[in-house]
Each structure stands twice: as structure tokens, then as C-alpha cells.
Amino acid sequence: MYGTLMIGRLAAPLQQVEEVLTAWEADKGARTPGYLGQSVLAGDDGTTVVAAIRFADSASYRALSDDPEQDTWWTTQMAPLFAGDVQWIDGTWTR
């Protein structure tokens, strides 16, 4: 299994992030080959968010990350909900 971790700091309520993610999963996520799901951790500090996004393999992840439609979605809908840039850590899940 392959995937990415996103670490960011909220600039909007977590509920708003959850709503955008739910809409993405119902639309784009459902149409994305190899997408397995994601989990979101809301930090006790009230601003830190860590998302673990999982794919069947690296090729499935790369296909989505290289998709211009996905980039537009991130830039216009998700990125504005975070303060500054988020950190991405890509890799293979071992457990």
C-alpha cells in the first residue's frame, strides 16, 4: 500500500475541512482507481491536522497527484482552509 501524509495548520474550522473532504470522496475519490481511503487526525492543539491518504500502489497515487483537475481542487477548495503551506510525506505503508 502506498500513500501520503499531509500535515497542516487550520485557517478554518475543522468541520469545513471535513465537508470538503466528504464531497471530494463522493465525487473524485469514488472515480479514482486505486484510492483506498483516508483518515484525519485533529491535533489536541486545535489547529494541527494530519491526514493519511492511502492508495493501492504508487502508480495510483502518482496518477492523482499529477492530475490537473486535482491540483485545481486543492488550490481552490482545500489549500485556503490551511494557514500557509502544508507538509507532504509520500511513502510506502508497512503496517
C-alpha positions in Angstrom: 0.0 0.0 0.0 1.3 3.5 -0.9 0.2 6.9 0.3 1.0 10.3 1.7 0.7 12.2 5.0 -0.4 15.8 5.0 0.5 17.9 8.0 -1.0 21.4 8.2 -2.4 24.1 10.4 -6.0 25.1 10.2 -7.1 28.5 9.0 -10.8 27.5 9.0 -12.9 25.3 11.3 -12.2 21.5 11.0 -15.8 20.9 10.1 -15.3 22.9 6.9 -12.3 20.7 6.0 -14.4 17.6 6.7 -17.2 18.9 4.4 -14.8 19.5 1.6 -13.2 16.0 2.0 -16.6 14.3 2.1 -17.6 16.0 -1.1 -14.3 15.1 -2.7 -14.6 11.4 -1.7 -18.2 11.2 -3.0 -17.1 12.6 -6.4 -13.4 12.4 -7.3 -12.4 9.8 -4.7 -15.1 7.4 -6.0 -13.7 7.8 -9.5 -10.1 7.4 -8.6 -8.6 4.0 -9.4 -6.5 2.6 -6.5 -7.8 5.1 -3.9 -8.4 3.2 -0.7 -9.4 6.0 1.7 -8.1 8.4 4.3 -8.0 9.2 8.0 -7.8 12.6 9.5 -6.2 13.3 12.9 -7.2 16.6 14.6 -4.5 17.6 17.0 -5.3 18.5 20.6 -3.9 22.0 20.0 -7.0 22.7 17.9 -5.0 23.8 14.8 -2.8 20.9 13.7 -4.3 18.4 11.2 -2.6 15.2 9.9 -4.3 13.3 7.0 -3.2 9.8 6.0 -4.2 9.2 2.4 -3.9 5.6 1.2 -3.7 4.1 -2.3 -3.2 0.5 -3.6 0.1 1.4 -5.2 2.5 4.3 -6.1 1.2 4.5 -9.7 -2.4 5.2 -8.5 -1.2 7.9 -6.1 1.0 9.5 -8.8 -1.8 9.5 -11.3 -4.0 11.5 -8.9 -1.1 13.8 -7.8 -0.3 14.6 -11.4 -3.9 15.3 -12.4 -4.5 19.0 -13.2 -8.1 18.6 -12.0 -6.9 17.5 -8.6 -4.4 20.4 -8.5 -7.2 22.9 -9.2 -9.4 21.3 -6.5 -6.5 21.5 -4.0 -5.6 25.1 -4.9 -9.2 26.4 -4.9 -11.0 24.4 -2.3 -8.7 22.8 0.2 -5.5 24.9 0.5 -7.4 28.0 1.5 -8.6 26.1 4.6 -4.9 25.9 5.9 -2.6 28.5 7.2 0.4 28.6 4.9 1.9 25.6 3.1 1.2 22.1 4.3 3.9 19.4 4.5 3.6 16.2 2.4 5.4 13.0 3.2 5.0 10.3 0.5 5.9 6.7 1.0 5.0 3.0 1.4 2.8 1.9 4.3 4.4 -1.1 6.0 1.7 -1.8 8.6 
